[in-house]
Amino acid sequence: MDNIIRIEASSNYSRVYFINEYPLTVAKLLQWFENNLPGKSFYRIHKGHIVNMRFIESLSDGNKILLANGEQLQVSKRKKTAFRKMIA
């Protein structure tokens, strides 16, 4: 769990992205991860992404987050207020 940067939905599968490792595709829905990962460490920022809060470098005014591996992801409009409260 400590090495997971983010999890991305891919139809009926999910791609789990790790630090310094190749992504892993698993036959689980994103909702399964949302229900089973600790809520204080992982947050669903969009219908297609869950991120590990430890690896968030910054949040822009345009609601994009920058992850430690250099990736940028968009926070959904619906979740932006709750997400901003969580990282404050």
PDB file with one MODEL, atoms N, CA, C and O in Angstrom:
MODEL        1
ATOM      1  N   MET A   1       0.808  -1.203   0.000  1.00  0.00           N
ATOM      2  CA  MET A   1       0.000   0.000   0.000  1.00  0.00           C
ATOM      3  C   MET A   1       0.852   1.268   0.000  1.00  0.00           C
ATOM      4  O   MET A   1       0.468   2.271  -0.602  1.00  0.00           O
ATOM      5  N   ASP A   2       1.990   1.232   0.661  1.00  0.00           N
ATOM      6  CA  ASP A   2       2.831   2.421   0.756  1.00  0.00           C
ATOM      7  C   ASP A   2       3.441   2.814  -0.585  1.00  0.00           C
ATOM      8  O   ASP A   2       3.838   3.965  -0.763  1.00  0.00           O
ATOM      9  N   ASN A   3       3.524   1.887  -1.524  1.00  0.00           N
ATOM     10  CA  ASN A   3       4.139   2.164  -2.820  1.00  0.00           C
ATOM     11  C   ASN A   3       3.137   2.542  -3.901  1.00  0.00           C
ATOM     12  O   ASN A   3       3.532   2.867  -5.020  1.00  0.00           O
ATOM     13  N   ILE A   4       1.845   2.507  -3.583  1.00  0.00           N
ATOM     14  CA  ILE A   4       0.816   2.853  -4.565  1.00  0.00           C
ATOM     15  C   ILE A   4       0.740   4.372  -4.691  1.00  0.00           C
ATOM     16  O   ILE A   4       0.534   5.074  -3.701  1.00  0.00           O
ATOM     17  N   ILE A   5       0.907   4.875  -5.910  1.00  0.00           N
ATOM     18  CA  ILE A   5       0.768   6.310  -6.171  1.00  0.00           C
ATOM     19  C   ILE A   5      -0.685   6.634  -6.497  1.00  0.00           C
ATOM     20  O   ILE A   5      -1.274   7.556  -5.932  1.00  0.00           O
ATOM     21  N   ARG A   6      -1.254   5.858  -7.423  1.00  0.00           N
ATOM     22  CA  ARG A   6      -2.635   6.092  -7.822  1.00  0.00           C
ATOM     23  C   ARG A   6      -3.223   4.817  -8.400  1.00  0.00           C
ATOM     24  O   ARG A   6      -2.504   3.872  -8.726  1.00  0.00           O
ATOM     25  N   ILE A   7      -4.555   4.808  -8.523  1.00  0.00           N
ATOM     26  CA  ILE A   7      -5.280   3.696  -9.127  1.00  0.00           C
ATOM     27  C   ILE A   7      -6.242   4.308 -10.136  1.00  0.00           C
ATOM     28  O   ILE A   7      -6.960   5.262  -9.836  1.00  0.00           O
ATOM     29  N   GLU A   8      -6.240   3.747 -11.323  1.00  0.00           N
ATOM     30  CA  GLU A   8      -7.056   4.273 -12.412  1.00  0.00           C
ATOM     31  C   GLU A   8      -8.052   3.221 -12.876  1.00  0.00           C
ATOM     32  O   GLU A   8      -7.693   2.058 -13.059  1.00  0.00           O
ATOM     33  N   ALA A   9      -9.305   3.628 -13.066  1.00  0.00           N
ATOM     34  CA  ALA A   9     -10.335   2.727 -13.569  1.00  0.00           C
ATOM     35  C   ALA A   9     -10.090   2.449 -15.047  1.00  0.00           C
ATOM     36  O   ALA A   9      -9.699   3.333 -15.808  1.00  0.00           O
ATOM     37  N   SER A  10     -10.330   1.202 -15.432  1.00  0.00           N
ATOM     38  CA  SER A  10     -10.203   0.800 -16.825  1.00  0.00           C
ATOM     39  C   SER A  10     -11.259  -0.263 -17.100  1.00  0.00           C
ATOM     40  O   SER A  10     -10.981  -1.459 -17.020  1.00  0.00           O
ATOM     41  N   SER A  11     -12.473   0.182 -17.426  1.00  0.00           N
ATOM     42  CA  SER A  11     -13.608  -0.694 -17.651  1.00  0.00           C
ATOM     43  C   SER A  11     -13.888  -1.515 -16.385  1.00  0.00           C
ATOM     44  O   SER A  11     -14.128  -0.937 -15.325  1.00  0.00           O
ATOM     45  N   ASN A  12     -13.862  -2.831 -16.475  1.00  0.00           N
ATOM     46  CA  ASN A  12     -14.085  -3.680 -15.302  1.00  0.00           C
ATOM     47  C   ASN A  12     -12.788  -4.038 -14.591  1.00  0.00           C
ATOM     48  O   ASN A  12     -12.761  -4.950 -13.766  1.00  0.00           O
ATOM     49  N   TYR A  13     -11.739  -3.339 -14.902  1.00  0.00           N
ATOM     50  CA  TYR A  13     -10.418  -3.561 -14.311  1.00  0.00           C
ATOM     51  C   TYR A  13      -9.927  -2.260 -13.690  1.00  0.00           C
ATOM     52  O   TYR A  13     -10.537  -1.204 -13.854  1.00  0.00           O
ATOM     53  N   SER A  14      -8.834  -2.357 -12.987  1.00  0.00           N
ATOM     54  CA  SER A  14      -8.167  -1.177 -12.449  1.00  0.00           C
ATOM     55  C   SER A  14      -6.676  -1.323 -12.685  1.00  0.00           C
ATOM     56  O   SER A  14      -6.129  -2.424 -12.615  1.00  0.00           O
ATOM     57  N   ARG A  15      -6.022  -0.201 -12.967  1.00  0.00           N
ATOM     58  CA  ARG A  15      -4.561  -0.188 -13.116  1.00  0.00           C
ATOM     59  C   ARG A  15      -3.989   0.478 -11.879  1.00  0.00           C
ATOM     60  O   ARG A  15      -4.321   1.618 -11.554  1.00  0.00           O
ATOM     61  N   VAL A  16      -3.128  -0.250 -11.200  1.00  0.00           N
ATOM     62  CA  VAL A  16      -2.499   0.243  -9.982  1.00  0.00           C
ATOM     63  C   VAL A  16      -1.092   0.703 -10.343  1.00  0.00           C
ATOM     64  O   VAL A  16      -0.291  -0.074 -10.862  1.00  0.00           O
ATOM     65  N   TYR A  17      -0.799   1.971 -10.066  1.00  0.00           N
ATOM     66  CA  TYR A  17       0.505   2.564 -10.381  1.00  0.00           C
ATOM     67  C   TYR A  17       1.338   2.657  -9.111  1.00  0.00           C
ATOM     68  O   TYR A  17       0.879   3.159  -8.085  1.00  0.00           O
ATOM     69  N   PHE A  18       2.568   2.166  -9.199  1.00  0.00           N
ATOM     70  CA  PHE A  18       3.482   2.125  -8.053  1.00  0.00           C
ATOM     71  C   PHE A  18       4.681   3.029  -8.291  1.00  0.00           C
ATOM     72  O   PHE A  18       4.910   3.489  -9.410  1.00  0.00           O
ATOM     73  N   ILE A  19       5.442   3.282  -7.238  1.00  0.00           N
ATOM     74  CA  ILE A  19       6.716   3.987  -7.360  1.00  0.00           C
ATOM     75  C   ILE A  19       7.742   2.992  -7.867  1.00  0.00           C
ATOM     76  O   ILE A  19       7.858   1.889  -7.334  1.00  0.00           O
ATOM     77  N   ASN A  20       8.478   3.373  -8.883  1.00  0.00           N
ATOM     78  CA  ASN A  20       9.596   2.586  -9.413  1.00  0.00           C
ATOM     79  C   ASN A  20       9.222   1.170  -9.828  1.00  0.00           C
ATOM     80  O   ASN A  20      10.071   0.279  -9.803  1.00  0.00           O
ATOM     81  N   GLU A  21       7.978   0.948 -10.205  1.00  0.00           N
ATOM     82  CA  GLU A  21       7.541  -0.365 -10.685  1.00  0.00           C
ATOM     83  C   GLU A  21       6.561  -0.151 -11.832  1.00  0.00           C
ATOM     84  O   GLU A  21       6.000   0.934 -11.987  1.00  0.00           O
ATOM     85  N   TYR A  22       6.361  -1.186 -12.629  1.00  0.00           N
ATOM     86  CA  TYR A  22       5.393  -1.108 -13.705  1.00  0.00           C
ATOM     87  C   TYR A  22       3.985  -1.181 -13.140  1.00  0.00           C
ATOM     88  O   TYR A  22       3.772  -1.776 -12.084  1.00  0.00           O
ATOM     89  N   PRO A  23       3.010  -0.576 -13.838  1.00  0.00           N
ATOM     90  CA  PRO A  23       1.618  -0.662 -13.370  1.00  0.00           C
ATOM     91  C   PRO A  23       1.106  -2.100 -13.419  1.00  0.00           C
ATOM     92  O   PRO A  23       1.569  -2.916 -14.216  1.00  0.00           O
ATOM     93  N   LEU A  24       0.167  -2.379 -12.570  1.00  0.00           N
ATOM     94  CA  LEU A  24      -0.424  -3.704 -12.471  1.00  0.00           C
ATOM     95  C   LEU A  24      -1.911  -3.590 -12.775  1.00  0.00           C
ATOM     96  O   LEU A  24      -2.595  -2.754 -12.183  1.00  0.00           O
ATOM     97  N   THR A  25      -2.421  -4.405 -13.677  1.00  0.00           N
ATOM     98  CA  THR A  25      -3.845  -4.427 -13.989  1.00  0.00           C
ATOM     99  C   THR A  25      -4.494  -5.553 -13.192  1.00  0.00           C
ATOM    100  O   THR A  25      -4.048  -6.699 -13.232  1.00  0.00           O
ATOM    101  N   VAL A  26      -5.553  -5.205 -12.469  1.00  0.00           N
ATOM    102  CA  VAL A  26      -6.240  -6.191 -11.634  1.00  0.00           C
ATOM    103  C   VAL A  26      -7.723  -6.209 -11.976  1.00  0.00           C
ATOM    104  O   VAL A  26      -8.281  -5.207 -12.424  1.00  0.00           O
ATOM    105  N   ALA A  27      -8.352  -7.356 -11.760  1.00  0.00           N
ATOM    106  CA  ALA A  27      -9.773  -7.528 -12.065  1.00  0.00           C
ATOM    107  C   ALA A  27     -10.627  -7.094 -10.887  1.00  0.00           C
ATOM    108  O   ALA A  27     -11.373  -7.893 -10.321  1.00  0.00           O
ATOM    109  N   LYS A  28     -10.516  -5.841 -10.526  1.00  0.00           N
ATOM    110  CA  LYS A  28     -11.315  -5.245  -9.451  1.00  0.00           C
ATOM    111  C   LYS A  28     -11.808  -3.893  -9.936  1.00  0.00           C
ATOM    112  O   LYS A  28     -11.107  -3.188 -10.661  1.00  0.00           O
ATOM    113  N   LEU A  29     -13.018  -3.540  -9.530  1.00  0.00           N
ATOM    114  CA  LEU A  29     -13.548  -2.216  -9.834  1.00  0.00           C
ATOM    115  C   LEU A  29     -12.898  -1.190  -8.915  1.00  0.00           C
ATOM    116  O   LEU A  29     -12.422  -1.529  -7.831  1.00  0.00           O
ATOM    117  N   LEU A  30     -12.880   0.047  -9.346  1.00  0.00           N
ATOM    118  CA  LEU A  30     -12.312   1.118  -8.534  1.00  0.00           C
ATOM    119  C   LEU A  30     -13.049   1.256  -7.205  1.00  0.00           C
ATOM    120  O   LEU A  30     -12.447   1.605  -6.190  1.00  0.00           O
ATOM    121  N   GLN A  31     -14.329   0.987  -7.212  1.00  0.00           N
ATOM    122  CA  GLN A  31     -15.113   1.067  -5.983  1.00  0.00           C
ATOM    123  C   GLN A  31     -14.622   0.063  -4.937  1.00  0.00           C
ATOM    124  O   GLN A  31     -14.690   0.345  -3.740  1.00  0.00           O
ATOM    125  N   TRP A  32     -14.135  -1.088  -5.361  1.00  0.00           N
ATOM    126  CA  TRP A  32     -13.596  -2.066  -4.421  1.00  0.00           C
ATOM    127  C   TRP A  32     -12.410  -1.466  -3.670  1.00  0.00           C
ATOM    128  O   TRP A  32     -12.304  -1.608  -2.451  1.00  0.00           O
ATOM    129  N   PHE A  33     -11.519  -0.793  -4.403  1.00  0.00           N
ATOM    130  CA  PHE A  33     -10.371  -0.156  -3.766  1.00  0.00           C
ATOM    131  C   PHE A  33     -10.818   0.968  -2.843  1.00  0.00           C
ATOM    132  O   PHE A  33     -10.277   1.136  -1.749  1.00  0.00           O
ATOM    133  N   GLU A  34     -11.804   1.735  -3.287  1.00  0.00           N
ATOM    134  CA  GLU A  34     -12.313   2.839  -2.470  1.00  0.00           C
ATOM    135  C   GLU A  34     -12.867   2.323  -1.141  1.00  0.00           C
ATOM    136  O   GLU A  34     -12.702   2.972  -0.108  1.00  0.00           O
ATOM    137  N   ASN A  35     -13.510   1.185  -1.161  1.00  0.00           N
ATOM    138  CA  ASN A  35     -14.095   0.607   0.054  1.00  0.00           C
ATOM    139  C   ASN A  35     -13.075  -0.093   0.943  1.00  0.00           C
ATOM    140  O   ASN A  35     -13.308  -0.236   2.143  1.00  0.00           O
ATOM    141  N   ASN A  36     -11.951  -0.531   0.385  1.00  0.00           N
ATOM    142  CA  ASN A  36     -11.003  -1.342   1.148  1.00  0.00           C
ATOM    143  C   ASN A  36      -9.698  -0.646   1.519  1.00  0.00           C
ATOM    144  O   ASN A  36      -8.958  -1.150   2.364  1.00  0.00           O
ATOM    145  N   LEU A  37      -9.403   0.486   0.914  1.00  0.00           N
ATOM    146  CA  LEU A  37      -8.192   1.226   1.268  1.00  0.00           C
ATOM    147  C   LEU A  37      -8.523   2.241   2.362  1.00  0.00           C
ATOM    148  O   LEU A  37      -9.654   2.723   2.432  1.00  0.00           O
ATOM    149  N   PRO A  38      -7.555   2.570   3.215  1.00  0.00           N
ATOM    150  CA  PRO A  38      -7.826   3.534   4.285  1.00  0.00           C
ATOM    151  C   PRO A  38      -8.168   4.917   3.721  1.00  0.00           C
ATOM    152  O   PRO A  38      -7.427   5.461   2.902  1.00  0.00           O
ATOM    153  N   GLY A  39      -9.294   5.476   4.163  1.00  0.00           N
ATOM    154  CA  GLY A  39      -9.794   6.747   3.660  1.00  0.00           C
ATOM    155  C   GLY A  39      -8.910   7.940   3.944  1.00  0.00           C
ATOM    156  O   GLY A  39      -8.977   8.940   3.228  1.00  0.00           O
ATOM    157  N   LYS A  40      -8.086   7.860   4.969  1.00  0.00           N
ATOM    158  CA  LYS A  40      -7.211   8.986   5.281  1.00  0.00           C
ATOM    159  C   LYS A  40      -5.981   9.006   4.391  1.00  0.00           C
ATOM    160  O   LYS A  40      -5.343  10.049   4.248  1.00  0.00           O
ATOM    161  N   SER A  41      -5.638   7.888   3.797  1.00  0.00           N
ATOM    162  CA  SER A  41      -4.458   7.805   2.941  1.00  0.00           C
ATOM    163  C   SER A  41      -4.799   7.904   1.459  1.00  0.00           C
ATOM    164  O   SER A  41      -3.992   8.394   0.670  1.00  0.00           O
ATOM    165  N   PHE A  42      -5.978   7.448   1.079  1.00  0.00           N
ATOM    166  CA  PHE A  42      -6.377   7.418  -0.323  1.00  0.00           C
ATOM    167  C   PHE A  42      -7.678   8.190  -0.507  1.00  0.00           C
ATOM    168  O   PHE A  42      -8.572   8.141   0.338  1.00  0.00           O
ATOM    169  N   TYR A  43      -7.768   8.906  -1.632  1.00  0.00           N
ATOM    170  CA  TYR A  43      -8.959   9.716  -1.890  1.00  0.00           C
ATOM    171  C   TYR A  43      -9.338   9.593  -3.364  1.00  0.00           C
ATOM    172  O   TYR A  43      -8.481   9.643  -4.247  1.00  0.00           O
ATOM    173  N   ARG A  44     -10.626   9.434  -3.610  1.00  0.00           N
ATOM    174  CA  ARG A  44     -11.123   9.350  -4.985  1.00  0.00           C
ATOM    175  C   ARG A  44     -11.374  10.766  -5.487  1.00  0.00           C
ATOM    176  O   ARG A  44     -12.314  11.431  -5.049  1.00  0.00           O
ATOM    177  N   ILE A  45     -10.533  11.220  -6.404  1.00  0.00           N
ATOM    178  CA  ILE A  45     -10.607  12.595  -6.886  1.00  0.00           C
ATOM    179  C   ILE A  45     -11.510  12.746  -8.112  1.00  0.00           C
ATOM    180  O   ILE A  45     -11.864  13.858  -8.504  1.00  0.00           O
ATOM    181  N   HIS A  46     -11.868  11.632  -8.696  1.00  0.00           N
ATOM    182  CA  HIS A  46     -12.606  11.649  -9.955  1.00  0.00           C
ATOM    183  C   HIS A  46     -13.232  10.272 -10.102  1.00  0.00           C
ATOM    184  O   HIS A  46     -12.836   9.335  -9.409  1.00  0.00           O
ATOM    185  N   LYS A  47     -14.195  10.138 -10.986  1.00  0.00           N
ATOM    186  CA  LYS A  47     -14.811   8.819 -11.159  1.00  0.00           C
ATOM    187  C   LYS A  47     -13.819   7.780 -11.657  1.00  0.00           C
ATOM    188  O   LYS A  47     -14.073   6.579 -11.561  1.00  0.00           O
ATOM    189  N   GLY A  48     -12.693   8.235 -12.188  1.00  0.00           N
ATOM    190  CA  GLY A  48     -11.719   7.305 -12.732  1.00  0.00           C
ATOM    191  C   GLY A  48     -10.403   7.205 -11.995  1.00  0.00           C
ATOM    192  O   GLY A  48      -9.518   6.468 -12.429  1.00  0.00           O
ATOM    193  N   HIS A  49     -10.238   7.945 -10.858  1.00  0.00           N
ATOM    194  CA  HIS A  49      -8.943   7.934 -10.175  1.00  0.00           C
ATOM    195  C   HIS A  49      -9.056   7.977  -8.651  1.00  0.00           C
ATOM    196  O   HIS A  49      -9.875   8.699  -8.083  1.00  0.00           O
ATOM    197  N   ILE A  50      -8.212   7.186  -8.021  1.00  0.00           N
ATOM    198  CA  ILE A  50      -7.970   7.271  -6.584  1.00  0.00           C
ATOM    199  C   ILE A  50      -6.491   7.585  -6.434  1.00  0.00           C
ATOM    200  O   ILE A  50      -5.655   6.978  -7.103  1.00  0.00           O
ATOM    201  N   VAL A  51      -6.162   8.535  -5.555  1.00  0.00           N
ATOM    202  CA  VAL A  51      -4.757   8.898  -5.357  1.00  0.00           C
ATOM    203  C   VAL A  51      -4.343   8.671  -3.910  1.00  0.00           C
ATOM    204  O   VAL A  51      -5.152   8.744  -2.985  1.00  0.00           O
ATOM    205  N   ASN A  52      -3.060   8.395  -3.752  1.00  0.00           N
ATOM    206  CA  ASN A  52      -2.466   8.272  -2.427  1.00  0.00           C
ATOM    207  C   ASN A  52      -2.093   9.686  -1.985  1.00  0.00           C
ATOM    208  O   ASN A  52      -1.309  10.360  -2.653  1.00  0.00           O
ATOM    209  N   MET A  53      -2.646  10.132  -0.872  1.00  0.00           N
ATOM    210  CA  MET A  53      -2.449  11.505  -0.401  1.00  0.00           C
ATOM    211  C   MET A  53      -0.978  11.814  -0.116  1.00  0.00           C
ATOM    212  O   MET A  53      -0.567  12.972  -0.192  1.00  0.00           O
ATOM    213  N   ARG A  54      -0.192  10.806   0.206  1.00  0.00           N
ATOM    214  CA  ARG A  54       1.238  11.025   0.501  1.00  0.00           C
ATOM    215  C   ARG A  54       2.016  11.523  -0.705  1.00  0.00           C
ATOM    216  O   ARG A  54       3.044  12.181  -0.543  1.00  0.00           O
ATOM    217  N   PHE A  55       1.552  11.225  -1.898  1.00  0.00           N
ATOM    218  CA  PHE A  55       2.307  11.547  -3.099  1.00  0.00           C
ATOM    219  C   PHE A  55       1.802  12.792  -3.825  1.00  0.00           C
ATOM    220  O   PHE A  55       2.223  13.056  -4.951  1.00  0.00           O
ATOM    221  N   ILE A  56       0.914  13.555  -3.207  1.00  0.00           N
ATOM    222  CA  ILE A  56       0.444  14.801  -3.808  1.00  0.00           C
ATOM    223  C   ILE A  56       1.436  15.899  -3.478  1.00  0.00           C
ATOM    224  O   ILE A  56       1.690  16.198  -2.311  1.00  0.00           O
ATOM    225  N   GLU A  57       1.990  16.494  -4.518  1.00  0.00           N
ATOM    226  CA  GLU A  57       2.967  17.574  -4.361  1.00  0.00           C
ATOM    227  C   GLU A  57       2.278  18.929  -4.243  1.00  0.00           C
ATOM    228  O   GLU A  57       2.637  19.744  -3.392  1.00  0.00           O
ATOM    229  N   SER A  58       1.277  19.169  -5.110  1.00  0.00           N
ATOM    230  CA  SER A  58       0.602  20.464  -5.083  1.00  0.00           C
ATOM    231  C   SER A  58      -0.765  20.371  -5.746  1.00  0.00           C
ATOM    232  O   SER A  58      -1.076  19.411  -6.452  1.00  0.00           O
ATOM    233  N   LEU A  59      -1.576  21.405  -5.493  1.00  0.00           N
ATOM    234  CA  LEU A  59      -2.898  21.538  -6.097  1.00  0.00           C
ATOM    235  C   LEU A  59      -2.964  22.915  -6.732  1.00  0.00           C
ATOM    236  O   LEU A  59      -2.732  23.919  -6.058  1.00  0.00           O
ATOM    237  N   SER A  60      -3.277  22.976  -8.017  1.00  0.00           N
ATOM    238  CA  SER A  60      -3.344  24.264  -8.716  1.00  0.00           C
ATOM    239  C   SER A  60      -4.730  24.866  -8.549  1.00  0.00           C
ATOM    240  O   SER A  60      -5.660  24.202  -8.091  1.00  0.00           O
ATOM    241  N   ASP A  61      -4.854  26.133  -8.926  1.00  0.00           N
ATOM    242  CA  ASP A  61      -6.151  26.810  -8.872  1.00  0.00           C
ATOM    243  C   ASP A  61      -7.140  26.194  -9.853  1.00  0.00           C
ATOM    244  O   ASP A  61      -8.354  26.289  -9.668  1.00  0.00           O
ATOM    245  N   GLY A  62      -6.618  25.570 -10.883  1.00  0.00           N
ATOM    246  CA  GLY A  62      -7.466  24.912 -11.875  1.00  0.00           C
ATOM    247  C   GLY A  62      -7.878  23.518 -11.461  1.00  0.00           C
ATOM    248  O   GLY A  62      -8.366  22.748 -12.288  1.00  0.00           O
ATOM    249  N   ASN A  63      -7.692  23.177 -10.192  1.00  0.00           N
ATOM    250  CA  ASN A  63      -8.068  21.880  -9.627  1.00  0.00           C
ATOM    251  C   ASN A  63      -7.296  20.706 -10.210  1.00  0.00           C
ATOM    252  O   ASN A  63      -7.818  19.594 -10.294  1.00  0.00           O
ATOM    253  N   LYS A  64      -6.067  20.949 -10.608  1.00  0.00           N
ATOM    254  CA  LYS A  64      -5.197  19.862 -11.037  1.00  0.00           C
ATOM    255  C   LYS A  64      -4.208  19.580  -9.913  1.00  0.00           C
ATOM    256  O   LYS A  64      -3.678  20.498  -9.287  1.00  0.00           O
ATOM    257  N   ILE A  65      -3.970  18.288  -9.667  1.00  0.00           N
ATOM    258  CA  ILE A  65      -2.965  17.928  -8.673  1.00  0.00           C
ATOM    259  C   ILE A  65      -1.709  17.455  -9.387  1.00  0.00           C
ATOM    260  O   ILE A  65      -1.768  16.862 -10.465  1.00  0.00           O
ATOM    261  N   LEU A  66      -0.591  17.729  -8.771  1.00  0.00           N
ATOM    262  CA  LEU A  66       0.695  17.256  -9.264  1.00  0.00           C
ATOM    263  C   LEU A  66       1.161  16.164  -8.319  1.00  0.00           C
ATOM    264  O   LEU A  66       1.267  16.383  -7.113  1.00  0.00           O
ATOM    265  N   LEU A  67       1.442  14.983  -8.869  1.00  0.00           N
ATOM    266  CA  LEU A  67       1.902  13.864  -8.060  1.00  0.00           C
ATOM    267  C   LEU A  67       3.427  13.838  -8.025  1.00  0.00           C
ATOM    268  O   LEU A  67       4.085  14.473  -8.850  1.00  0.00           O
ATOM    269  N   ALA A  68       3.976  13.111  -7.080  1.00  0.00           N
ATOM    270  CA  ALA A  68       5.429  13.034  -6.897  1.00  0.00           C
ATOM    271  C   ALA A  68       6.146  12.477  -8.117  1.00  0.00           C
ATOM    272  O   ALA A  68       7.324  12.770  -8.320  1.00  0.00           O
ATOM    273  N   ASN A  69       5.465  11.680  -8.935  1.00  0.00           N
ATOM    274  CA  ASN A  69       6.098  11.119 -10.133  1.00  0.00           C
ATOM    275  C   ASN A  69       5.958  12.034 -11.350  1.00  0.00           C
ATOM    276  O   ASN A  69       6.337  11.644 -12.454  1.00  0.00           O
ATOM    277  N   GLY A  70       5.419  13.246 -11.170  1.00  0.00           N
ATOM    278  CA  GLY A  70       5.301  14.214 -12.248  1.00  0.00           C
ATOM    279  C   GLY A  70       3.975  14.200 -12.989  1.00  0.00           C
ATOM    280  O   GLY A  70       3.743  15.062 -13.837  1.00  0.00           O
ATOM    281  N   GLU A  71       3.106  13.253 -12.698  1.00  0.00           N
ATOM    282  CA  GLU A  71       1.806  13.187 -13.371  1.00  0.00           C
ATOM    283  C   GLU A  71       0.876  14.270 -12.833  1.00  0.00           C
ATOM    284  O   GLU A  71       0.948  14.642 -11.662  1.00  0.00           O
ATOM    285  N   GLN A  72       0.003  14.770 -13.706  1.00  0.00           N
ATOM    286  CA  GLN A  72      -1.022  15.721 -13.313  1.00  0.00           C
ATOM    287  C   GLN A  72      -2.385  15.098 -13.535  1.00  0.00           C
ATOM    288  O   GLN A  72      -2.640  14.503 -14.582  1.00  0.00           O
ATOM    289  N   LEU A  73      -3.256  15.232 -12.556  1.00  0.00           N
ATOM    290  CA  LEU A  73      -4.608  14.694 -12.655  1.00  0.00           C
ATOM    291  C   LEU A  73      -5.610  15.774 -12.283  1.00  0.00           C
ATOM    292  O   LEU A  73      -5.329  16.631 -11.445  1.00  0.00           O
ATOM    293  N   GLN A  74      -6.771  15.729 -12.906  1.00  0.00           N
ATOM    294  CA  GLN A  74      -7.829  16.693 -12.650  1.00  0.00           C
ATOM    295  C   GLN A  74      -8.719  16.195 -11.510  1.00  0.00           C
ATOM    296  O   GLN A  74      -9.121  15.031 -11.492  1.00  0.00           O
ATOM    297  N   VAL A  75      -9.023  17.079 -10.564  1.00  0.00           N
ATOM    298  CA  VAL A  75      -9.993  16.784  -9.503  1.00  0.00           C
ATOM    299  C   VAL A  75     -11.355  17.190 -10.047  1.00  0.00           C
ATOM    300  O   VAL A  75     -11.500  18.276 -10.609  1.00  0.00           O
ATOM    301  N   SER A  76     -12.352  16.329  -9.884  1.00  0.00           N
ATOM    302  CA  SER A  76     -13.678  16.644 -10.427  1.00  0.00           C
ATOM    303  C   SER A  76     -14.276  17.855  -9.718  1.00  0.00           C
ATOM    304  O   SER A  76     -13.950  18.135  -8.564  1.00  0.00           O
ATOM    305  N   LYS A  77     -15.141  18.559 -10.411  1.00  0.00           N
ATOM    306  CA  LYS A  77     -15.795  19.743  -9.846  1.00  0.00           C
ATOM    307  C   LYS A  77     -16.590  19.374  -8.601  1.00  0.00           C
ATOM    308  O   LYS A  77     -16.623  20.132  -7.631  1.00  0.00           O
ATOM    309  N   ARG A  78     -17.223  18.221  -8.630  1.00  0.00           N
ATOM    310  CA  ARG A  78     -18.054  17.762  -7.523  1.00  0.00           C
ATOM    311  C   ARG A  78     -17.242  17.465  -6.265  1.00  0.00           C
ATOM    312  O   ARG A  78     -17.739  17.626  -5.150  1.00  0.00           O
ATOM    313  N   LYS A  79     -16.003  17.036  -6.442  1.00  0.00           N
ATOM    314  CA  LYS A  79     -15.191  16.611  -5.302  1.00  0.00           C
ATOM    315  C   LYS A  79     -14.176  17.651  -4.851  1.00  0.00           C
ATOM    316  O   LYS A  79     -13.500  17.448  -3.843  1.00  0.00           O
ATOM    317  N   LYS A  80     -14.052  18.766  -5.580  1.00  0.00           N
ATOM    318  CA  LYS A  80     -12.982  19.716  -5.293  1.00  0.00           C
ATOM    319  C   LYS A  80     -13.090  20.350  -3.913  1.00  0.00           C
ATOM    320  O   LYS A  80     -12.067  20.530  -3.253  1.00  0.00           O
ATOM    321  N   THR A  81     -14.288  20.695  -3.451  1.00  0.00           N
ATOM    322  CA  THR A  81     -14.434  21.342  -2.143  1.00  0.00           C
ATOM    323  C   THR A  81     -14.027  20.393  -1.027  1.00  0.00           C
ATOM    324  O   THR A  81     -13.263  20.775  -0.141  1.00  0.00           O
ATOM    325  N   ALA A  82     -14.521  19.175  -1.056  1.00  0.00           N
ATOM    326  CA  ALA A  82     -14.176  18.188  -0.026  1.00  0.00           C
ATOM    327  C   ALA A  82     -12.683  17.850  -0.080  1.00  0.00           C
ATOM    328  O   ALA A  82     -12.050  17.653   0.958  1.00  0.00           O
ATOM    329  N   PHE A  83     -12.129  17.785  -1.283  1.00  0.00           N
ATOM    330  CA  PHE A  83     -10.709  17.471  -1.424  1.00  0.00           C
ATOM    331  C   PHE A  83      -9.850  18.586  -0.857  1.00  0.00           C
ATOM    332  O   PHE A  83      -8.872  18.319  -0.159  1.00  0.00           O
ATOM    333  N   ARG A  84     -10.199  19.828  -1.146  1.00  0.00           N
ATOM    334  CA  ARG A  84      -9.433  20.958  -0.609  1.00  0.00           C
ATOM    335  C   ARG A  84      -9.469  20.988   0.925  1.00  0.00           C
ATOM    336  O   ARG A  84      -8.471  21.321   1.565  1.00  0.00           O
ATOM    337  N   LYS A  85     -10.607  20.643   1.503  1.00  0.00           N
ATOM    338  CA  LYS A  85     -10.711  20.585   2.974  1.00  0.00           C
ATOM    339  C   LYS A  85      -9.814  19.474   3.530  1.00  0.00           C
ATOM    340  O   LYS A  85      -9.197  19.625   4.585  1.00  0.00           O
ATOM    341  N   MET A  86      -9.755  18.377   2.813  1.00  0.00           N
ATOM    342  CA  MET A  86      -8.984  17.234   3.285  1.00  0.00           C
ATOM    343  C   MET A  86      -7.481  17.511   3.277  1.00  0.00           C
ATOM    344  O   MET A  86      -6.770  17.053   4.171  1.00  0.00           O
ATOM    345  N   ILE A  87      -6.985  18.250   2.284  1.00  0.00           N
ATOM    346  CA  ILE A  87      -5.550  18.493   2.214  1.00  0.00           C
ATOM    347  C   ILE A  87      -5.128  19.737   2.989  1.00  0.00           C
ATOM    348  O   ILE A  87      -3.936  19.970   3.186  1.00  0.00           O
ATOM    349  N   ALA A  88      -6.087  20.530   3.425  1.00  0.00           N
ATOM    350  CA  ALA A  88      -5.756  21.767   4.169  1.00  0.00           C
ATOM    351  C   ALA A  88      -5.231  21.470   5.561  1.00  0.00           C
ATOM    352  O   ALA A  88      -4.909  22.393   6.309  1.00  0.00           O
TER     353      ALA A  88
ENDMDL
END
